[in-house]
């Protein structure tokens, strides 16, 4: 690409401009008449034509392909593998959900007071999905420019609309695909819909998901801070369990959902088209700072997903909407020493993270919903709800431990042993899970009988949840120097599953009494005693500062002894 400036006495530049270049007026930029002779940086030299934004994108793509070292065949193979994997995954999930829907007991002929119908549950889940999508779009941009693009494209004297159109279209398209798939799975699996109604539901879900992301883009173009958009999404997400609670208390739960018509699909398509045109018209007004921040957060999130690092993904989502300043300044009166200062810092981190507070509320509502929906109030449904809800609550309250793993300098400055630091990091997750236990296990107790016994068993299991969250926060990164395994998602190291399992392994083994109690619908003294003993074991394991397991360390010591003897 030509630099646009002809240097004096340079015979190599006596060529025509690039064939893809166009006039400045065709590029769409606002360029007033300017005398080049008045600019001391240019001088009395002849200027070339400024290329269009489209030609700049094409040139960048050609340059990237020329250095990629991959052929068109390998690209088509990757695309085929990705599409096939997505289709197979959707079909597998759809089949599982359909089998689950067939295995669910039929709804009672007369709806019992205080319950929630399955269609109402689907509506609540869709509302929560809209809130989660809006919150994610606000945290990631939704329009952004990656580091190299922001450094090279944004300062160019061309219209930004042509440069940012692919980035602006990427978010709504991905959201539409995901939203359509989720609606189809829920509608076909839980509501047993099919035929034209299922097609209309999928199209409407895809269009609504695209509209949500486009609304976030319109807000971004009007200068609305990303944090405000994310907060609105979080409030919509919180509204989902509140709506479910209101339906349960009032008893006015719907027995069916209206089937979408082609008219509704057409209206949604028109709204999506108008919003897309509005976003495209305002792309040039997006400030560079917003584009850089959104691109940085999206790049960080994509890298975390590819490397299977949930901690980095959480940092990308949290940092994308973090407040730069806080109006309320806490005096931290509970910090009376190193130990209390550490616990206080974790409490402040949790209090200032609205996303994790919302996650705690949603986690508490999952077991409650599972016990009030007649079709889900079964052993499997309650067990899955307790498992997912408990892990969500414990993981949301361990944000301080995850930040400490990334930047351990503060912990090392404290006059505390490393084991003691990890035990102190379990205090805040323990408090959060304690509150979750009162609500969740109380609902399970009402479902199974003897609520007090279930709450006592849940209290005995609180240290396991806290220990699992801290163990997962301090897990080591996957070792990429080991042999790689080819997967549809890319190459992964052989020990990545072992690393990801650190934390959930404690929940699987050290909560066996709780799982057995849910399966038997009863709580005994032996179960509570066994749970207390397993909780102590879990805390001991999570307090260990070794990155490798006991068996792996023993094998390494044995190998070292053999080498020393040889």
Secondary structure, 3 states (H helix, E strand, C coil): CCCCECCCCCHHHCCCCCCCECCHHHHCCCCCCCCHHHCCCCCCCCECCCECHHHHHHHHHHHHHHHHCCCHHHHHHHHHHHHHHHHHHHHHHHHHHHHHHHHCCCCCCCCCCCCECHHHHHHHHHHHHHHHHHHHHHHHCCCCCCHHHHHHCCCCCCCHHHHHHHHHHHHHHHHHHHHHHHHHHHHHHCCCCCCHHHHHHHHHHHHHHHHHHHHHHHHHHCCCCHHHHHHHHHHHHHHHHHHHHHHHHHCCCCCCCCCCCHHHHHHHHHHHHHHHHHHHHCHHHCCHHHHHHHHHHHHHHHHHHHCCCHHHHHHHHHHCCCCCCCCCCCCCCCCCCHHHHHHHHHHHHHHHCHHHHHHHHHHHHHHHHHHHECCCCCHHHHHHHHHHHHHHHHHHCCHHHHHHHHCCHHHHHCCCCHHHHHHHHHHHHHHHHHHHHHHHHHHHHHHHCCHHHHHHHHHHHHHHHHHHHHHHHCCCCCCCCCCEEEECCEEEECCHHHHHCCCHHHHHHHCHHHHHHHHHCCCCHHHHHHHHHHHHHHHHHHCCCCCCCHHHHHHHHHHHHHHHHC
